[in-house]
Amino acid sequence: ALRKTTLQTCALPIWVVLRSASDGVLKVAQRPEFLLLGKTGTPFTRGRLMQDKTVLLDTGLENGRIKWPKSLPSLQTGGDYSLHLAGDGVTRVIKLAIGSQTVQKTPAIIQLD
C-alpha cells in the first residue's frame, strides 16, 4: 500500500510510506531529491534512477539522501522512471511520475518499513 501526505500549498508529496507489497507511484519534481527513513531504509547504500532500462543516475546515499545533480538535465514528464535502491543484498524499486515542478522545495521522504 502507498500512503502519501501532501502540503496544501504544494502538489508534491512530502512524505511517502511504502510497504513491502507497494505498487504505488511516487510523484516527484523534474529535479528530484529523496530522503530515506525507517529501519529498513538503513541497509540501502546506493540509488539508481532509471528511465526504462537506461541508467540516468547511479549514486551512493549520503545520510539517506539522493539529490539530483545540477550537472544533469531535468527529468521530463511522461517518461517511465523508477528509483532502484540497493545494499546489503536487499533491493527495492519505486515507480516515479515526474510532475510539472522543476525543483522540489522539500525532499520526497520515503519511509520503508
C-alpha positions, 0 to 999 in steps of 0.5 A, spaced: 500 500 500 502 507 498 500 512 503 502 519 501 501 526 505 501 532 501 502 540 503 496 544 501 500 549 498 504 544 494 502 538 489 508 534 491 508 529 496 512 530 502 512 524 505 511 517 502 510 510 506 511 504 502 510 497 504 513 491 502 507 489 497 507 497 494 505 498 487 504 505 488 507 511 484 511 516 487 510 523 484 516 527 484 519 534 481 523 534 474 529 535 479 528 530 484 531 529 491 529 523 496 530 522 503 530 515 506 527 513 513 525 507 517 529 501 519 529 498 513 531 504 509 538 503 513 541 497 509 540 501 502 547 504 500 546 506 493 540 509 488 539 508 481 534 512 477 532 509 471 528 511 465 526 504 462 532 500 462 537 506 461 541 508 467 540 516 468 543 516 475 547 511 479 549 514 486 551 512 493 546 515 499 549 520 503 545 520 510 539 517 506 539 522 501 539 522 493 539 529 490 539 530 483 545 533 480 545 540 477 550 537 472 544 533 469 538 535 465 531 535 468 527 529 468 521 530 463 514 528 464 511 522 461 517 518 461 517 511 465 522 512 471 523 508 477 528 509 483 532 502 484 535 502 491 540 497 493 545 494 499 546 489 503 543 484 498 536 487 499 533 491 493 527 495 492 524 499 486 519 505 486 515 507 480 516 515 479 511 520 475 515 526 474 510 532 475 510 539 472 515 542 478 522 543 476 525 543 483 522 540 489 522 545 495 522 539 500 525 532 499 520 526 497 521 522 504 520 515 503 519 511 509 520 503 508 518 499 513 
